[in-house]
């Protein structure tokens, strides 16, 4: 049995990420990491790391930066991690007692959100078309 529940082209519900008053510098650190990912991507000509994972395209990282700025303006707490994925994507990860949320920027126009509530095996997946 597939534990995933899919719903396509739904707005990513940033409301499900607990909103708190977050200092601007906390998001600034995450945006700085995105800028480092973008620079590293450019410097390594498409190869991201010693394992040969492809770097995300600069346009994709730019979309991730715009998304981070949007979340910051909405008062969404910064993620625990912002990383380059092994498939040339960018991932935002939040972990809390309520569960795990991952937002993956797949392309400059497509974002996918995955949510696993604490104690659940169901992965709620939604997509946002950023075109």
N, CA, C and O atoms as a MOPAC input file, in Angstrom:
PM7 MOZYME 1SCF
protein

 N      0.83300 1    -1.17700 1     0.00000 1
 C      0.00000 1     0.00000 1     0.00000 1
 C      0.87700 1     1.24000 1     0.00000 1
 O      1.83700 1     1.32600 1     0.76600 1
 N      0.55400 1     2.19100 1    -0.84900 1
 C      1.32500 1     3.42200 1    -0.93900 1
 C      0.87800 1     4.37700 1     0.16600 1
 O     -0.30200 1     4.72400 1     0.22200 1
 N      1.78300 1     4.81500 1     1.05000 1
 C      1.38900 1     5.67200 1     2.16700 1
 C      1.23200 1     7.13000 1     1.78000 1
 O      1.03900 1     7.97300 1     2.65600 1
 N      1.30900 1     7.45600 1     0.49400 1
 C      1.25900 1     8.85800 1     0.10400 1
 C     -0.13100 1     9.25600 1    -0.36000 1
 O     -0.81700 1     8.49700 1    -1.04300 1
 N     -0.52700 1    10.44800 1     0.02000 1
 C     -1.76600 1    11.04200 1    -0.44000 1
 C     -1.37300 1    12.20800 1    -1.32700 1
 O     -0.62800 1    13.08800 1    -0.89500 1
 N     -1.86300 1    12.23000 1    -2.56300 1
 C     -1.49000 1    13.27500 1    -3.49700 1
 C     -2.65200 1    14.21200 1    -3.75100 1
 O     -3.79600 1    13.77200 1    -3.86600 1
 N     -2.37400 1    15.47400 1    -3.83900 1
 C     -3.35100 1    16.45400 1    -4.30200 1
 C     -2.57200 1    17.45100 1    -5.13200 1
 O     -1.62500 1    18.06400 1    -4.64000 1
 N     -2.94900 1    17.61700 1    -6.35100 1
 C     -2.12900 1    18.40800 1    -7.26200 1
 C     -2.59400 1    19.85100 1    -7.34500 1
 O     -3.76900 1    20.16700 1    -7.15700 1
 N     -1.62800 1    20.71600 1    -7.63200 1
 C     -1.85500 1    22.13700 1    -7.87500 1
 C     -2.60800 1    22.84200 1    -6.75300 1
 O     -3.39900 1    23.75000 1    -7.00800 1
 N     -2.37000 1    22.43600 1    -5.54400 1
 C     -2.93500 1    23.11100 1    -4.38800 1
 C     -1.93100 1    24.13000 1    -3.88600 1
 O     -0.72400 1    23.89600 1    -3.95600 1
 N     -2.40800 1    25.24800 1    -3.38400 1
 C     -1.50300 1    26.22800 1    -2.78100 1
 C     -0.78000 1    25.57500 1    -1.61000 1
 O     -1.38100 1    24.81400 1    -0.85100 1
 N      0.47700 1    25.86500 1    -1.46700 1
 C      1.20200 1    25.38900 1    -0.29600 1
 C      0.66200 1    26.14000 1     0.90100 1
 O      0.60900 1    27.37000 1     0.90300 1
 N      0.26600 1    25.40700 1     1.90500 1
 C     -0.34600 1    25.99300 1     3.08600 1
 C      0.72900 1    26.33400 1     4.09700 1
 O      1.09000 1    25.51100 1     4.93800 1
 N      1.23700 1    27.55000 1     4.01000 1
 C      2.25600 1    27.94100 1     4.97900 1
 C      1.62700 1    28.15900 1     6.34900 1
 O      2.34000 1    28.30700 1     7.34100 1
 N      0.28600 1    28.18000 1     6.41500 1
 C     -0.38600 1    28.32100 1     7.69800 1
 C     -0.14700 1    27.09100 1     8.57000 1
 O     -0.19400 1    27.18200 1     9.79700 1
 N      0.11000 1    25.93400 1     7.93900 1
 C      0.32800 1    24.72600 1     8.71700 1
 C      1.71400 1    24.69500 1     9.35600 1
 O      2.00800 1    23.81400 1    10.16400 1
 N      2.55100 1    25.64100 1     9.00200 1
 C      3.82800 1    25.80500 1     9.68600 1
 C      3.56900 1    26.85000 1    10.75300 1
 O      3.16700 1    27.97100 1    10.44100 1
 N      3.79300 1    26.49800 1    11.99600 1
 C      3.44500 1    27.38100 1    13.10100 1
 C      4.06500 1    28.76900 1    12.90900 1
 O      5.26500 1    28.90200 1    12.67100 1
 N      3.22200 1    29.79400 1    13.01900 1
 C      3.70000 1    31.16700 1    12.85500 1
 C      4.13900 1    31.72900 1    14.20600 1
 O      3.45100 1    31.58000 1    15.21500 1
 N      5.28100 1    32.36700 1    14.19500 1
 C      5.82900 1    32.97900 1    15.40100 1
 C      6.50700 1    34.27900 1    15.00000 1
 O      6.79500 1    34.51000 1    13.82500 1
 N      6.75500 1    35.11500 1    15.98300 1
 C      7.55300 1    36.29900 1    15.70600 1
 C      9.00600 1    35.84700 1    15.62000 1
 O      9.59700 1    35.41000 1    16.60700 1
 N      9.56100 1    35.96000 1    14.43200 1
 C     10.91600 1    35.47700 1    14.17800 1
 C     11.80700 1    36.66100 1    13.84400 1
 O     11.43400 1    37.50200 1    13.02700 1
 N     12.97000 1    36.73800 1    14.46000 1
 C     13.87800 1    37.82300 1    14.09100 1
 C     14.27300 1    37.71900 1    12.61900 1
 O     14.48100 1    36.62500 1    12.09600 1
 N     14.37100 1    38.87000 1    11.96500 1
 C     14.72100 1    38.89400 1    10.54900 1
 C     16.04200 1    38.16800 1    10.27800 1
 O     16.20200 1    37.55700 1     9.22100 1
 N     16.98700 1    38.22800 1    11.21900 1
 C     18.28700 1    37.60600 1    10.97700 1
 C     18.16900 1    36.09800 1    10.81700 1
 O     19.00400 1    35.48900 1    10.14900 1
 N     17.14700 1    35.47500 1    11.41600 1
 C     17.00300 1    34.02400 1    11.29900 1
 C     16.72700 1    33.63700 1     9.84600 1
 O     17.32800 1    32.69000 1     9.33900 1
 N     15.83300 1    34.34900 1     9.17300 1
 C     15.60600 1    34.09100 1     7.75300 1
 C     16.80500 1    34.55700 1     6.94500 1
 O     17.14800 1    33.94900 1     5.93100 1
 N     17.44200 1    35.62600 1     7.38600 1
 C     18.62400 1    36.12300 1     6.68100 1
 C     19.70000 1    35.05500 1     6.58100 1
 O     20.36800 1    34.94200 1     5.55300 1
 N     19.87500 1    34.26800 1     7.64000 1
 C     20.86200 1    33.18900 1     7.61000 1
 C     20.49300 1    32.14800 1     6.55500 1
 O     21.36600 1    31.62800 1     5.86100 1
 N     19.20000 1    31.84500 1     6.43600 1
 C     18.76600 1    30.86300 1     5.43700 1
 C     18.93600 1    31.41300 1     4.02100 1
 O     19.33400 1    30.68700 1     3.11000 1
 N     18.63500 1    32.68900 1     3.84600 1
 C     18.81100 1    33.31400 1     2.52900 1
 C     20.29600 1    33.37800 1     2.18900 1
 O     20.67300 1    33.17800 1     1.03400 1
 N     21.13900 1    33.65200 1     3.17400 1
 C     22.58900 1    33.61100 1     2.94400 1
 C     23.03100 1    32.22800 1     2.47200 1
 O     23.87500 1    32.11200 1     1.58400 1
 N     22.46000 1    31.18200 1     3.06600 1
 C     22.80400 1    29.81700 1     2.63700 1
 C     22.36800 1    29.59100 1     1.19300 1
 O     23.08800 1    28.95500 1     0.42200 1
 N     21.20100 1    30.10300 1     0.82000 1
 C     20.74700 1    29.98500 1    -0.57200 1
 C     21.70100 1    30.71300 1    -1.51600 1
 O     21.97400 1    30.22800 1    -2.61400 1
 N     22.20300 1    31.86000 1    -1.10200 1
 C     23.16700 1    32.59300 1    -1.92900 1
 C     24.47300 1    31.80700 1    -2.06800 1
 O     25.09500 1    31.81600 1    -3.13000 1
 N     24.89000 1    31.12300 1    -0.98800 1
 C     26.08800 1    30.26700 1    -1.05900 1
 C     25.85500 1    29.10700 1    -2.02800 1
 O     26.74600 1    28.75900 1    -2.80400 1
 N     24.66300 1    28.50800 1    -1.98700 1
 C     24.32800 1    27.42400 1    -2.90900 1
 C     24.39000 1    27.92700 1    -4.34400 1
 O     24.90800 1    27.24700 1    -5.22900 1
 N     23.85200 1    29.13400 1    -4.56700 1
 C     23.84200 1    29.70500 1    -5.92700 1
 C     25.27300 1    29.95100 1    -6.41400 1
 O     25.60300 1    29.63300 1    -7.55700 1
 N     26.11900 1    30.51700 1    -5.55100 1
 C     27.50300 1    30.80000 1    -5.94200 1
 C     28.26800 1    29.49900 1    -6.20400 1
 O     28.99000 1    29.38500 1    -7.19400 1
 N     28.10200 1    28.52700 1    -5.31400 1
 C     28.77100 1    27.23900 1    -5.47100 1
 C     28.34800 1    26.57300 1    -6.77300 1
 O     29.16800 1    25.98500 1    -7.47900 1
 N     27.06400 1    26.67400 1    -7.08000 1
 C     26.53500 1    26.10800 1    -8.31800 1
 C     27.23200 1    26.71800 1    -9.52500 1
 O     27.62200 1    26.00700 1   -10.45200 1
 N     27.38600 1    28.01900 1    -9.51100 1
 C     28.04400 1    28.72500 1   -10.61300 1
 C     29.52600 1    28.35000 1   -10.68400 1
 O     30.05200 1    28.08400 1   -11.76500 1
 N     30.18700 1    28.33100 1    -9.54500 1
 C     31.62500 1    28.05900 1    -9.50700 1
 C     31.98000 1    26.64400 1    -9.96200 1
 O     33.04700 1    26.42300 1   -10.53400 1
 N     31.09000 1    25.69200 1    -9.70900 1
 C     31.39600 1    24.30000 1   -10.01800 1
 C     30.85200 1    23.84800 1   -11.36900 1
 O     30.90000 1    22.66100 1   -11.69000 1
 N     30.34300 1    24.77200 1   -12.15300 1
 C     29.87000 1    24.46000 1   -13.51000 1
 C     28.94000 1    23.25700 1   -13.57500 1
 O     29.13600 1    22.36600 1   -14.40100 1
 N     27.93800 1    23.22400 1   -12.72100 1
 C     26.94700 1    22.16100 1   -12.80200 1
 C     27.19500 1    20.97500 1   -11.89400 1
 O     26.26500 1    20.21800 1   -11.61800 1
 N     28.42300 1    20.78500 1   -11.41800 1
 C     28.69100 1    19.71700 1   -10.45500 1
 C     28.62200 1    20.33800 1    -9.06900 1
 O     29.23400 1    21.37600 1    -8.81900 1
 N     27.88000 1    19.70900 1    -8.17000 1
 C     27.66600 1    20.33400 1    -6.86600 1
 C     28.67000 1    19.89000 1    -5.81900 1
 O     29.20100 1    20.71800 1    -5.07800 1
 N     28.93400 1    18.60700 1    -5.74900 1
 C     29.83600 1    18.16000 1    -4.68400 1
 C     30.73200 1    17.02800 1    -5.16500 1
 O     30.69000 1    16.63200 1    -6.32900 1
 N     31.53700 1    16.52100 1    -4.25200 1
 C     32.49200 1    15.47700 1    -4.60600 1
 C     31.82000 1    14.17100 1    -5.04600 1
 O     32.46700 1    13.31400 1    -5.64800 1
 N     30.54100 1    14.02000 1    -4.75100 1
 C     29.79700 1    12.83900 1    -5.19200 1
 C     29.24300 1    13.00100 1    -6.60200 1
 O     28.69500 1    12.05400 1    -7.16700 1
 N     29.38100 1    14.18500 1    -7.16700 1
 C     28.89600 1    14.42100 1    -8.51500 1
 C     27.43300 1    14.79100 1    -8.61900 1
 O     26.86800 1    14.76300 1    -9.71300 1
 N     26.80700 1    15.13800 1    -7.50800 1
 C     25.41900 1    15.59000 1    -7.55800 1
 C     25.35100 1    16.89700 1    -8.32700 1
 O     26.18500 1    17.78400 1    -8.14600 1
 N     24.35700 1    17.00400 1    -9.17700 1
 C     24.22000 1    18.21900 1    -9.97200 1
 C     23.71300 1    19.37400 1    -9.13200 1
 O     22.84600 1    19.20500 1    -8.27300 1
 N     24.25300 1    20.52700 1    -9.38600 1
 C     23.85200 1    21.73400 1    -8.67500 1
 C     22.54300 1    22.25400 1    -9.24000 1
 O     22.27200 1    22.10100 1   -10.43100 1
 N     21.72600 1    22.87000 1    -8.38400 1
 C     20.50600 1    23.48900 1    -8.89100 1
 C     20.85100 1    24.66700 1    -9.80000 1
 O     21.83600 1    25.37000 1    -9.57200 1
 N     20.04300 1    24.87400 1   -10.81600 1
 C     20.25000 1    26.00300 1   -11.72400 1
 C     20.07600 1    27.31100 1   -10.96300 1
 O     19.27500 1    27.38100 1   -10.03200 1
 N     20.81700 1    28.34600 1   -11.34900 1
 C     20.67600 1    29.63600 1   -10.66700 1
 C     19.22700 1    30.13700 1   -10.64900 1
 O     18.79900 1    30.73600 1    -9.66200 1
 N     18.47500 1    29.90200 1   -11.71700 1
 C     17.07300 1    30.35300 1   -11.76300 1
 C     16.22900 1    29.62200 1   -10.71700 1
 O     15.30700 1    30.20400 1   -10.14500 1
 N     16.54000 1    28.35800 1   -10.46800 1
 C     15.83700 1    27.59600 1    -9.45600 1
 C     16.17600 1    28.13500 1    -8.06800 1
 O     15.29100 1    28.27600 1    -7.22300 1
 N     17.44500 1    28.43500 1    -7.83200 1
 C     17.84800 1    28.99000 1    -6.53600 1
 C     17.20900 1    30.37000 1    -6.34900 1
 O     16.80800 1    30.71700 1    -5.23800 1
 N     17.11000 1    31.15200 1    -7.41400 1
 C     16.43800 1    32.45100 1    -7.31800 1
 C     14.98800 1    32.27800 1    -6.87800 1
 O     14.48400 1    33.06400 1    -6.07600 1
 N     14.31200 1    31.24500 1    -7.40300 1
 C     12.93200 1    30.97400 1    -6.99200 1
 C     12.88700 1    30.59800 1    -5.51600 1
 O     11.98000 1    31.01900 1    -4.79800 1
 N     13.85500 1    29.81300 1    -5.05800 1
 C     13.92600 1    29.44600 1    -3.64400 1
 C     14.12000 1    30.69200 1    -2.77500 1
 O     13.53900 1    30.78900 1    -1.69400 1
 N     14.92200 1    31.63000 1    -3.23700 1
 C     15.13100 1    32.88000 1    -2.48500 1
 C     13.82800 1    33.66600 1    -2.42700 1
 O     13.46800 1    34.18400 1    -1.37000 1
 N     13.11500 1    33.76400 1    -3.55300 1
 C     11.82200 1    34.47600 1    -3.54700 1
 C     10.83500 1    33.80400 1    -2.58900 1
 O     10.09800 1    34.48700 1    -1.87800 1
 N     10.82000 1    32.48400 1    -2.57000 1
 C      9.94500 1    31.74900 1    -1.67000 1
 C     10.31700 1    32.01900 1    -0.21200 1
 O      9.44000 1    32.23300 1     0.62500 1
 N     11.60500 1    32.01000 1     0.09000 1
 C     12.06500 1    32.30900 1     1.44700 1
 C     11.63800 1    33.71500 1     1.86200 1
 O     11.18700 1    33.91900 1     2.98900 1
 N     11.77800 1    34.67700 1     0.96400 1
 C     11.37200 1    36.05000 1     1.27100 1
 C      9.87000 1    36.13900 1     1.50500 1
 O      9.42000 1    36.88500 1     2.37500 1
 N      9.09200 1    35.38300 1     0.73400 1
 C      7.63700 1    35.35900 1     0.91700 1
 C      7.28800 1    34.79300 1     2.29000 1
 O      6.47200 1    35.36500 1     3.01200 1
 N      7.91200 1    33.66000 1     2.65200 1
 C      7.65800 1    33.07100 1     3.96600 1
 C      8.06000 1    34.02900 1     5.08200 1
 O      7.35600 1    34.14000 1     6.08600 1
 N      9.17800 1    34.71400 1     4.91700 1
 C      9.63400 1    35.66900 1     5.92500 1
 C      8.59200 1    36.76600 1     6.11400 1
 O      8.26300 1    37.11800 1     7.24600 1
 N      8.07100 1    37.30800 1     5.01700 1
 C      7.05900 1    38.36900 1     5.09800 1
 C      5.78000 1    37.88600 1     5.75600 1
 O      5.09000 1    38.66100 1     6.41900 1
 N      5.45200 1    36.59200 1     5.57700 1
 C      4.24100 1    36.01900 1     6.16900 1
 C      4.41500 1    35.69300 1     7.65100 1
 O      3.44500 1    35.34100 1     8.32200 1
 N      5.63000 1    35.80500 1     8.16400 1
 C      5.88100 1    35.48000 1     9.56100 1
 C      6.10700 1    34.00200 1     9.81900 1
 O      6.05100 1    33.55000 1    10.96200 1
 N      6.36100 1    33.25100 1     8.76000 1
 C      6.65000 1    31.82800 1     8.90400 1
 C      8.03300 1    31.66600 1     9.52400 1
 O      8.97600 1    32.33600 1     9.10400 1
 N      8.16900 1    30.79100 1    10.51200 1
 C      9.50800 1    30.60400 1    11.08700 1
 C     10.45700 1    30.02200 1    10.04900 1
 O     10.02900 1    29.29100 1     9.15600 1
 N     11.73200 1    30.33800 1    10.16000 1
 C     12.69600 1    29.79900 1     9.19400 1
 C     12.80700 1    28.28800 1     9.33800 1
 O     12.56400 1    27.74100 1    10.41400 1
 N     13.17300 1    27.61800 1     8.25900 1
 C     13.33900 1    26.17200 1     8.34200 1
 C     14.55400 1    25.80600 1     9.18100 1
 O     15.43900 1    26.62500 1     9.43000 1
 N     14.56600 1    24.55600 1     9.60400 1
 C     15.73100 1    24.04800 1    10.32900 1
 C     16.92100 1    23.90000 1     9.40000 1
 O     18.07000 1    24.06700 1     9.80900 1
 N     16.62700 1    23.57900 1     8.13000 1
 C     17.67800 1    23.38100 1     7.13600 1
 C     17.24400 1    23.93000 1     5.78900 1
 O     16.06800 1    23.86200 1     5.43400 1
 N     18.18400 1    24.46800 1     5.04500 1
 C     18.02900 1    24.76800 1     3.62200 1
 C     19.23100 1    24.10200 1     2.96200 1
 O     20.37900 1    24.40800 1     3.28100 1
 N     18.94700 1    23.18200 1     2.03500 1
 C     20.04100 1    22.43600 1     1.41200 1
 C     19.78800 1    22.25900 1    -0.08100 1
 O     18.65400 1    22.35300 1    -0.55100 1
 N     20.85100 1    22.00600 1    -0.80200 1
 C     20.72100 1    21.62200 1    -2.20400 1
 C     20.45300 1    20.12400 1    -2.22500 1
 O     21.15800 1    19.34700 1    -1.58100 1
 N     19.42700 1    19.72700 1    -2.97200 1
 C     19.10800 1    18.30900 1    -3.08800 1
 C     20.03200 1    17.61600 1    -4.07500 1
 O     20.71700 1    18.27400 1    -4.85800 1
 N     20.05400 1    16.29800 1    -4.04100 1
 C     20.93400 1    15.54000 1    -4.92700 1
 C     20.45500 1    15.55800 1    -6.37600 1
 O     21.20500 1    15.19100 1    -7.28000 1
 N     19.21800 1    15.98100 1    -6.60300 1
 C     18.65900 1    16.01600 1    -7.95700 1
 C     18.52800 1    17.43700 1    -8.49600 1
 O     17.59500 1    17.74200 1    -9.24000 1
 N     19.46300 1    18.29900 1    -8.11900 1
 C     19.49500 1    19.68600 1    -8.60200 1
 C     18.26000 1    20.46500 1    -8.17800 1
 O     17.71100 1    21.24600 1    -8.95500 1
 N     17.82500 1    20.24700 1    -6.93300 1
 C     16.70200 1    20.98500 1    -6.36600 1
 C     17.17700 1    21.71200 1    -5.10900 1
 O     18.33400 1    21.58500 1    -4.70900 1
 N     16.27900 1    22.46900 1    -4.49200 1
 C     16.56200 1    23.10300 1    -3.21000 1
 C     15.47900 1    22.66500 1    -2.23500 1
 O     14.29200 1    22.67600 1    -2.56300 1
 N     15.89700 1    22.27800 1    -1.03300 1
 C     14.97200 1    21.79500 1    -0.01400 1
 C     14.97900 1    22.70000 1     1.20500 1
 O     16.03200 1    23.13300 1     1.67300 1
 N     13.77200 1    22.97900 1     1.71600 1
 C     13.57000 1    23.63400 1     3.00400 1
 C     13.00300 1    22.54600 1     3.91700 1
 O     12.08100 1    21.83600 1     3.51400 1
 N     13.53300 1    22.39800 1     5.14200 1
 C     13.05200 1    21.37000 1     6.06400 1
 C     12.73500 1    21.97500 1     7.42400 1
 O     13.53400 1    22.71000 1     8.00500 1
 N     11.53300 1    21.64000 1     7.91800 1
 C     11.11100 1    22.02200 1     9.25900 1
 C     10.82500 1    20.74200 1    10.02700 1
 O     10.14900 1    19.84900 1     9.51600 1
 N     11.33700 1    20.64400 1    11.26000 1
 C     11.05800 1    19.50700 1    12.13700 1
 C     10.57100 1    20.05200 1    13.46700 1
 O     11.16000 1    20.97000 1    14.03600 1
 N      9.48600 1    19.46900 1    13.95100 1
 C      8.93500 1    19.91000 1    15.23300 1
 C      8.18100 1    18.75900 1    15.87500 1
 O      8.06800 1    17.68100 1    15.29200 1
 N      7.66500 1    18.98500 1    17.07500 1
 C      6.87200 1    17.96200 1    17.75400 1
 C      5.60900 1    17.63000 1    16.96100 1
 O      5.06200 1    16.53600 1    17.10200 1
 N      5.14100 1    18.56400 1    16.12900 1
 C      3.93300 1    18.34100 1    15.32900 1
 C      4.20500 1    17.49500 1    14.08800 1
 O      3.27500 1    16.92800 1    13.51400 1
 N      5.46300 1    17.40100 1    13.66800 1
 C      5.77200 1    16.59100 1    12.50300 1
 C      6.92500 1    17.15100 1    11.68700 1
 O      7.77500 1    17.89100 1    12.18200 1
 N      6.91800 1    16.77000 1    10.43000 1
 C      8.00200 1    17.12900 1     9.50900 1
 C      7.39900 1    17.73800 1     8.25100 1
 O      6.45900 1    17.18600 1     7.67900 1
 N      7.94000 1    18.88300 1     7.81700 1
 C      7.52400 1    19.49500 1     6.56100 1
 C      8.76200 1    19.71700 1     5.72000 1
 O      9.80200 1    20.16000 1     6.20600 1
 N      8.62200 1    19.39500 1     4.43900 1
 C      9.69200 1    19.60900 1     3.47700 1
 C      9.08300 1    20.33400 1     2.29000 1
 O      8.05300 1    19.92100 1     1.75700 1
 N      9.71700 1    21.40100 1     1.88600 1
 C      9.31000 1    22.11700 1     0.67800 1
 C     10.48400 1    22.04900 1    -0.27500 1
 O     11.59500 1    22.46600 1     0.05300 1
 N     10.22600 1    21.51500 1    -1.46700 1
 C     11.27900 1    21.30900 1    -2.45000 1
 C     10.99800 1    22.15200 1    -3.68800 1
 O      9.93400 1    22.04600 1    -4.29900 1
 N     11.95400 1    22.97900 1    -4.04200 1
 C     11.85700 1    23.77000 1    -5.27200 1
 C     12.40200 1    22.87400 1    -6.37600 1
 O     13.59800 1    22.58900 1    -6.43900 1
 N     11.48800 1    22.43500 1    -7.25100 1
 C     11.82700 1    21.47200 1    -8.30100 1
 C     12.31300 1    22.14300 1    -9.57300 1
 O     13.13100 1    21.58800 1   -10.30700 1
 N     11.80400 1    23.34000 1    -9.82700 1
 C     12.17400 1    24.10900 1   -11.01500 1
 C     11.85000 1    25.56700 1   -10.71400 1
 O     11.26900 1    25.86100 1    -9.67000 1
 N     12.21100 1    26.47700 1   -11.59900 1
 C     11.87700 1    27.88200 1   -11.34200 1
 C     10.36500 1    28.14900 1   -11.27900 1
 O      9.94500 1    29.21400 1   -10.82600 1
 N      9.55200 1    27.19000 1   -11.72900 1
 C      8.09800 1    27.40300 1   -11.73900 1
 C      7.31900 1    26.33900 1   -10.97000 1
 O      6.08900 1    26.33900 1   -11.01300 1
 N      8.00200 1    25.43300 1   -10.26700 1
 C      7.30300 1    24.34700 1    -9.59400 1
 C      7.90300 1    24.06700 1    -8.21300 1
 O      9.11400 1    23.91800 1    -8.04900 1
 N      6.99900 1    24.00200 1    -7.22900 1
 C      7.39200 1    23.74500 1    -5.84800 1
 C      6.49200 1    22.64800 1    -5.30400 1
 O      5.28800 1    22.63000 1    -5.56200 1
 N      7.09100 1    21.72800 1    -4.54400 1
 C      6.31300 1    20.64500 1    -3.94500 1
 C      6.48600 1    20.68600 1    -2.43100 1
 O      7.58000 1    20.91900 1    -1.91800 1
 N      5.38400 1    20.45700 1    -1.73500 1
 C      5.39800 1    20.42600 1    -0.27800 1
 C      5.01700 1    19.03900 1     0.19700 1
 O      4.08200 1    18.42800 1    -0.32200 1
 N      5.74800 1    18.54300 1     1.19100 1
 C      5.43400 1    17.25600 1     1.79800 1
 C      5.32500 1    17.45300 1     3.30400 1
 O      6.18300 1    18.07800 1     3.92800 1
 N      4.26400 1    16.91300 1     3.87200 1
 C      4.01100 1    17.04000 1     5.30600 1
 C      3.72900 1    15.66400 1     5.87900 1
 O      2.91100 1    14.91400 1     5.34700 1
 N      4.41600 1    15.33600 1     6.97700 1
 C      4.15400 1    14.11300 1     7.72100 1
 C      3.86600 1    14.53600 1     9.15600 1
 O      4.74700 1    15.03500 1     9.85600 1
 N      2.62700 1    14.33100 1     9.58400 1
 C      2.26400 1    14.67800 1    10.95500 1
 C      2.91600 1    13.68700 1    11.90800 1
 O      3.11900 1    12.52300 1    11.56300 1
 N      3.24300 1    14.15400 1    13.10500 1
 C      3.85900 1    13.28000 1    14.10800 1
 C      2.96600 1    12.06400 1    14.33300 1
 O      1.75200 1    12.19200 1    14.48900 1
 N      3.58100 1    10.88700 1    14.34800 1
 C      2.85700 1     9.65700 1    14.58400 1
 C      2.12800 1     9.10400 1    13.37400 1
 O      1.46000 1     8.07500 1    13.47400 1
 N      2.24400 1     9.76300 1    12.24000 1
 C      1.55100 1     9.33700 1    11.03100 1
 C      2.52600 1     8.71200 1    10.04800 1
 O      3.72600 1     8.98500 1    10.08600 1
 N      2.00100 1     7.87400 1     9.16900 1
 C      2.80200 1     7.33400 1     8.07100 1
 C      2.33100 1     7.90400 1     6.74000 1
 O      2.85200 1     7.54100 1     5.68600 1
 N      1.34700 1     8.79500 1     6.78800 1
 C      0.80000 1     9.38700 1     5.57600 1
 C      1.60200 1    10.63200 1     5.20400 1
 O      1.83800 1    11.50800 1     6.03600 1
 N      2.01200 1    10.69100 1     3.94700 1
 C      2.71100 1    11.86800 1     3.42900 1
 C      1.71300 1    12.68500 1     2.62200 1
 O      1.21200 1    12.22600 1     1.59500 1
 N      1.43000 1    13.87600 1     3.07800 1
 C      0.54700 1    14.76400 1     2.34600 1
 C      1.41200 1    15.55800 1     1.37200 1
 O      2.34400 1    16.25100 1     1.78200 1
 N      1.10200 1    15.45400 1     0.08600 1
 C      1.88500 1    16.11100 1    -0.95600 1
 C      1.01900 1    17.11300 1    -1.67100 1
 O     -0.10300 1    16.80300 1    -2.07200 1
 N      1.53500 1    18.32100 1    -1.83300 1
 C      0.83700 1    19.33000 1    -2.63800 1
 C      1.86300 1    20.05200 1    -3.49500 1
 O      3.05000 1    20.10200 1    -3.17100 1
 N      1.37900 1    20.60600 1    -4.58700 1
 C      2.26400 1    21.32000 1    -5.52800 1
 C      1.77600 1    22.74600 1    -5.70300 1
 O      0.58700 1    23.04700 1    -5.59700 1
 N      2.73500 1    23.60500 1    -5.97300 1
 C      2.43600 1    24.99600 1    -6.27300 1
 C      3.08700 1    25.33000 1    -7.59200 1
 O      4.29800 1    25.17500 1    -7.75200 1
 N      2.30400 1    25.77900 1    -8.52100 1
 C      2.83400 1    26.21700 1    -9.81700 1
 C      3.20000 1    27.68500 1    -9.66700 1
 O      2.33000 1    28.51800 1    -9.41500 1
 N      4.45400 1    28.00400 1    -9.81700 1
 C      4.93900 1    29.35900 1    -9.58900 1
 C      5.00700 1    30.18300 1   -10.86200 1
 O      5.57900 1    31.27400 1   -10.85300 1
 N      4.44100 1    29.69300 1   -11.95100 1
 C      4.50900 1    30.41600 1   -13.22700 1
 C      3.75800 1    31.71900 1   -13.16600 1
 O      3.71300 1    32.45300 1   -14.15400 1

